[in-house]
Amino acid sequence: MGKLSEMIAIGEVTPDDLFLVTDDTTGKSRRVKWSDIEASIDLNNIPGYSAGSGISISSLPTLP
């Protein structure tokens, strides 16, 4: 496997791309497909979001 500094940037994320997800309570990590991440996102659970409106980083709440 190459070094992180040798990895190329991707232009778009495809449904079969894999991400590394680490559980912050157990410390266990696993691979997750982007399609599974995307399917689990519920925009109605994002504070300040209403249907038909856009989301920007500045509209998201500050993390503790």
N, CA, C and O atoms as a GROMACS GRO file, in nm:
protein
  256
    1MET      N    1   0.084  -0.117   0.000
    1MET     CA    2   0.000   0.000   0.000
    1MET      C    3   0.089   0.123   0.000
    1MET      O    4   0.193   0.126   0.065
    2GLY      N    5   0.045   0.226  -0.074
    2GLY     CA    6   0.123   0.349  -0.083
    2GLY      C    7   0.103   0.439   0.037
    2GLY      O    8   0.020   0.412   0.124
    3LYS      N    9   0.180   0.546   0.041
    3LYS     CA   10   0.169   0.645   0.148
    3LYS      C   11   0.051   0.738   0.119
    3LYS      O   12   0.013   0.757   0.003
    4LEU      N   13  -0.006   0.796   0.224
    4LEU     CA   14  -0.115   0.891   0.204
    4LEU      C   15  -0.072   1.006   0.113
    4LEU      O   16  -0.152   1.054   0.033
    5SER      N   17   0.051   1.049   0.126
    5SER     CA   18   0.099   1.161   0.045
    5SER      C   19   0.107   1.124  -0.103
    5SER      O   20   0.116   1.213  -0.188
    6GLU      N   21   0.105   0.995  -0.135
    6GLU     CA   22   0.113   0.951  -0.274
    6GLU      C   23  -0.024   0.924  -0.335
    6GLU      O   24  -0.034   0.891  -0.453
    7MET      N   25  -0.130   0.937  -0.256
    7MET     CA   26  -0.265   0.910  -0.306
    7MET      C   27  -0.310   1.025  -0.395
    7MET      O   28  -0.277   1.141  -0.369
    8ILE      N   29  -0.384   0.991  -0.498
    8ILE     CA   30  -0.436   1.095  -0.587
    8ILE      C   31  -0.573   1.141  -0.539
    8ILE      O   32  -0.646   1.065  -0.474
    9ALA      N   33  -0.606   1.263  -0.571
    9ALA     CA   34  -0.738   1.316  -0.536
    9ALA      C   35  -0.841   1.259  -0.633
    9ALA      O   36  -0.812   1.236  -0.750
   10ILE      N   37  -0.962   1.237  -0.584
   10ILE     CA   38  -1.068   1.188  -0.672
   10ILE      C   39  -1.158   1.304  -0.711
   10ILE      O   40  -1.178   1.398  -0.633
   11GLY      N   41  -1.211   1.297  -0.831
   11GLY     CA   42  -1.296   1.404  -0.881
   11GLY      C   43  -1.440   1.389  -0.837
   11GLY      O   44  -1.513   1.488  -0.827
   12GLU      N   45  -1.482   1.267  -0.810
   12GLU     CA   46  -1.619   1.245  -0.764
   12GLU      C   47  -1.624   1.116  -0.683
   12GLU      O   48  -1.540   1.027  -0.698
   13VAL      N   49  -1.723   1.107  -0.598
   13VAL     CA   50  -1.742   0.988  -0.516
   13VAL      C   51  -1.848   0.903  -0.585
   13VAL      O   52  -1.954   0.953  -0.622
   14THR      N   53  -1.818   0.776  -0.602
   14THR     CA   54  -1.914   0.685  -0.666
   14THR      C   55  -1.974   0.592  -0.561
   14THR      O   56  -1.914   0.574  -0.455
   15PRO      N   57  -2.090   0.534  -0.588
   15PRO     CA   58  -2.158   0.451  -0.488
   15PRO      C   59  -2.074   0.338  -0.429
   15PRO      O   60  -2.094   0.301  -0.313
   16ASP      N   61  -1.981   0.282  -0.506
   16ASP     CA   62  -1.901   0.170  -0.456
   16ASP      C   63  -1.770   0.211  -0.389
   16ASP      O   64  -1.695   0.125  -0.344
   17ASP      N   65  -1.742   0.342  -0.381
   17ASP     CA   66  -1.621   0.387  -0.311
   17ASP      C   67  -1.632   0.351  -0.164
   17ASP      O   68  -1.740   0.356  -0.105
   18LEU      N   69  -1.519   0.313  -0.105
   18LEU     CA   70  -1.517   0.272   0.035
   18LEU      C   71  -1.459   0.381   0.124
   18LEU      O   72  -1.365   0.451   0.085
   19PHE      N   73  -1.516   0.394   0.244
   19PHE     CA   74  -1.469   0.488   0.344
   19PHE      C   75  -1.436   0.410   0.470
   19PHE      O   76  -1.497   0.306   0.497
   20LEU      N   77  -1.342   0.460   0.546
   20LEU     CA   78  -1.309   0.400   0.674
   20LEU      C   79  -1.386   0.476   0.781
   20LEU      O   80  -1.374   0.598   0.793
   21VAL      N   81  -1.466   0.404   0.858
   21VAL     CA   82  -1.546   0.463   0.964
   21VAL      C   83  -1.502   0.403   1.096
   21VAL      O   84  -1.494   0.281   1.109
   22THR      N   85  -1.475   0.488   1.195
   22THR     CA   86  -1.434   0.442   1.327
   22THR      C   87  -1.540   0.481   1.428
   22THR      O   88  -1.578   0.597   1.438
   23ASP      N   89  -1.587   0.383   1.505
   23ASP     CA   90  -1.685   0.408   1.611
   23ASP      C   91  -1.613   0.479   1.725
   23ASP      O   92  -1.516   0.428   1.780
   24ASP      N   93  -1.662   0.597   1.759
   24ASP     CA   94  -1.592   0.676   1.862
   24ASP      C   95  -1.610   0.622   2.003
   24ASP      O   96  -1.538   0.664   2.093
   25THR      N   97  -1.703   0.530   2.024
   25THR     CA   98  -1.719   0.474   2.158
   25THR      C   99  -1.642   0.343   2.178
   25THR      O  100  -1.594   0.315   2.287
   26THR      N  101  -1.632   0.263   2.070
   26THR     CA  102  -1.563   0.134   2.084
   26THR      C  103  -1.423   0.136   2.024
   26THR      O  104  -1.340   0.052   2.059
   27GLY      N  105  -1.397   0.232   1.934
   27GLY     CA  106  -1.267   0.238   1.868
   27GLY      C  107  -1.254   0.139   1.753
   27GLY      O  108  -1.149   0.131   1.690
   28LYS      N  109  -1.360   0.064   1.724
   28LYS     CA  110  -1.355  -0.033   1.614
   28LYS      C  111  -1.378   0.039   1.482
   28LYS      O  112  -1.459   0.131   1.473
   29SER      N  113  -1.307  -0.006   1.379
   29SER     CA  114  -1.319   0.053   1.246
   29SER      C  115  -1.374  -0.049   1.148
   29SER      O  116  -1.359  -0.169   1.166
   30ARG      N  117  -1.439   0.003   1.042
   30ARG     CA  118  -1.491  -0.084   0.937
   30ARG      C  119  -1.499  -0.007   0.807
   30ARG      O  120  -1.496   0.116   0.804
   31ARG      N  121  -1.510  -0.082   0.699
   31ARG     CA  122  -1.527  -0.022   0.567
   31ARG      C  123  -1.676  -0.004   0.540
   31ARG      O  124  -1.757  -0.090   0.573
   32VAL      N  125  -1.709   0.110   0.479
   32VAL     CA  126  -1.848   0.138   0.446
   32VAL      C  127  -1.853   0.194   0.305
   32VAL      O  128  -1.774   0.282   0.271
   33LYS      N  129  -1.945   0.144   0.223
   33LYS     CA  130  -1.964   0.199   0.089
   33LYS      C  131  -2.033   0.335   0.097
   33LYS      O  132  -2.117   0.358   0.184
   34TRP      N  133  -1.997   0.424   0.005
   34TRP     CA  134  -2.059   0.556   0.000
   34TRP      C  135  -2.210   0.542  -0.016
   34TRP      O  136  -2.285   0.620   0.044
   35SER      N  137  -2.257   0.446  -0.092
   35SER     CA  138  -2.401   0.430  -0.112
   35SER      C  139  -2.472   0.403   0.021
   35SER      O  140  -2.586   0.447   0.040
   36ASP      N  141  -2.406   0.331   0.113
   36ASP     CA  142  -2.466   0.305   0.244
   36ASP      C  143  -2.466   0.430   0.331
   36ASP      O  144  -2.561   0.456   0.405
   37ILE      N  145  -2.358   0.509   0.322
   37ILE     CA  146  -2.353   0.635   0.397
   37ILE      C  147  -2.462   0.728   0.346
   37ILE      O  148  -2.537   0.786   0.425
   38GLU      N  149  -2.469   0.742   0.215
   38GLU     CA  150  -2.566   0.832   0.154
   38GLU      C  151  -2.709   0.793   0.190
   38GLU      O  152  -2.793   0.879   0.217
   39ALA      N  153  -2.738   0.663   0.192
   39ALA     CA  154  -2.872   0.615   0.224
   39ALA      C  155  -2.908   0.640   0.370
   39ALA      O  156  -3.026   0.649   0.404
   40SER      N  157  -2.807   0.651   0.456
   40SER     CA  158  -2.834   0.670   0.599
   40SER      C  159  -2.852   0.816   0.638
   40SER      O  160  -2.889   0.845   0.752
   41ILE      N  161  -2.825   0.909   0.546
   41ILE     CA  162  -2.837   1.052   0.578
   41ILE      C  163  -2.983   1.094   0.568
   41ILE      O  164  -3.047   1.076   0.465
   42ASP      N  165  -3.035   1.149   0.677
   42ASP     CA  166  -3.172   1.198   0.682
   42ASP      C  167  -3.166   1.349   0.699
   42ASP      O  168  -3.138   1.399   0.808
   43LEU      N  169  -3.192   1.423   0.591
   43LEU     CA  170  -3.180   1.569   0.595
   43LEU      C  171  -3.275   1.631   0.697
   43LEU      O  172  -3.249   1.741   0.746
   44ASN      N  173  -3.383   1.562   0.731
   44ASN     CA  174  -3.478   1.615   0.829
   44ASN      C  175  -3.418   1.619   0.970
   44ASN      O  176  -3.473   1.685   1.058
   45ASN      N  177  -3.306   1.548   0.991
   45ASN     CA  178  -3.241   1.549   1.122
   45ASN      C  179  -3.132   1.655   1.133
   45ASN      O  180  -3.063   1.662   1.235
   46ILE      N  181  -3.115   1.738   1.030
   46ILE     CA  182  -3.013   1.842   1.033
   46ILE      C  183  -3.078   1.971   1.081
   46ILE      O  184  -3.168   2.024   1.015
   47PRO      N  185  -3.033   2.023   1.197
   47PRO     CA  186  -3.092   2.146   1.251
   47PRO      C  187  -3.082   2.261   1.151
   47PRO      O  188  -2.977   2.282   1.090
   48GLY      N  189  -3.191   2.333   1.134
   48GLY     CA  190  -3.191   2.448   1.045
   48GLY      C  191  -3.221   2.415   0.900
   48GLY      O  192  -3.230   2.505   0.817
   49TYR      N  193  -3.238   2.286   0.868
   49TYR     CA  194  -3.267   2.248   0.730
   49TYR      C  195  -3.417   2.242   0.710
   49TYR      O  196  -3.490   2.191   0.795
   50SER      N  197  -3.464   2.294   0.598
   50SER     CA  198  -3.604   2.276   0.561
   50SER      C  199  -3.607   2.234   0.415
   50SER      O  200  -3.521   2.274   0.336
   51ALA      N  201  -3.704   2.152   0.379
   51ALA     CA  202  -3.714   2.097   0.244
   51ALA      C  203  -3.707   2.208   0.141
   51ALA      O  204  -3.772   2.312   0.154
   52GLY      N  205  -3.628   2.186   0.038
   52GLY     CA  206  -3.614   2.283  -0.070
   52GLY      C  207  -3.507   2.388  -0.046
   52GLY      O  208  -3.475   2.464  -0.136
   53SER      N  209  -3.452   2.392   0.075
   53SER     CA  210  -3.346   2.489   0.101
   53SER      C  211  -3.211   2.422   0.085
   53SER      O  212  -3.200   2.300   0.096
   54GLY      N  213  -3.111   2.499   0.060
   54GLY     CA  214  -2.977   2.445   0.047
   54GLY      C  215  -2.910   2.431   0.182
   54GLY      O  216  -2.955   2.489   0.281
   55ILE      N  217  -2.803   2.356   0.185
   55ILE     CA  218  -2.725   2.342   0.308
   55ILE      C  219  -2.588   2.400   0.282
   55ILE      O  220  -2.525   2.372   0.180
   56SER      N  221  -2.542   2.482   0.375
   56SER     CA  222  -2.406   2.532   0.367
   56SER      C  223  -2.337   2.504   0.500
   56SER      O  224  -2.403   2.486   0.602
   57ILE      N  225  -2.208   2.500   0.497
   57ILE     CA  226  -2.132   2.472   0.619
   57ILE      C  227  -2.166   2.575   0.727
   57ILE      O  228  -2.175   2.540   0.844
   58SER      N  229  -2.185   2.699   0.688
   58SER     CA  230  -2.212   2.804   0.788
   58SER      C  231  -2.348   2.787   0.854
   58SER      O  232  -2.371   2.844   0.960
   59SER      N  233  -2.439   2.708   0.794
   59SER     CA  234  -2.572   2.690   0.855
   59SER      C  235  -2.575   2.574   0.953
   59SER      O  236  -2.674   2.555   1.023
   60LEU      N  237  -2.467   2.496   0.960
   60LEU     CA  238  -2.463   2.382   1.052
   60LEU      C  239  -2.422   2.428   1.191
   60LEU      O  240  -2.344   2.523   1.205
   61PRO      N  241  -2.474   2.360   1.295
   61PRO     CA  242  -2.436   2.399   1.432
   61PRO      C  243  -2.290   2.372   1.460
   61PRO      O  244  -2.230   2.284   1.398
   62THR      N  245  -2.233   2.445   1.552
   62THR     CA  246  -2.096   2.427   1.594
   62THR      C  247  -2.084   2.300   1.677
   62THR      O  248  -2.167   2.276   1.765
   63LEU      N  249  -1.983   2.220   1.652
   63LEU     CA  250  -1.961   2.099   1.730
   63LEU      C  251  -1.903   2.135   1.865
   63LEU      O  252  -1.828   2.232   1.877
   64PRO      N  253  -1.938   2.056   1.969
   64PRO     CA  254  -1.884   2.084   2.102
   64PRO      C  255  -1.734   2.064   2.110
   64PRO      O  256  -1.674   2.084   2.215
   0.00000   0.00000   0.00000
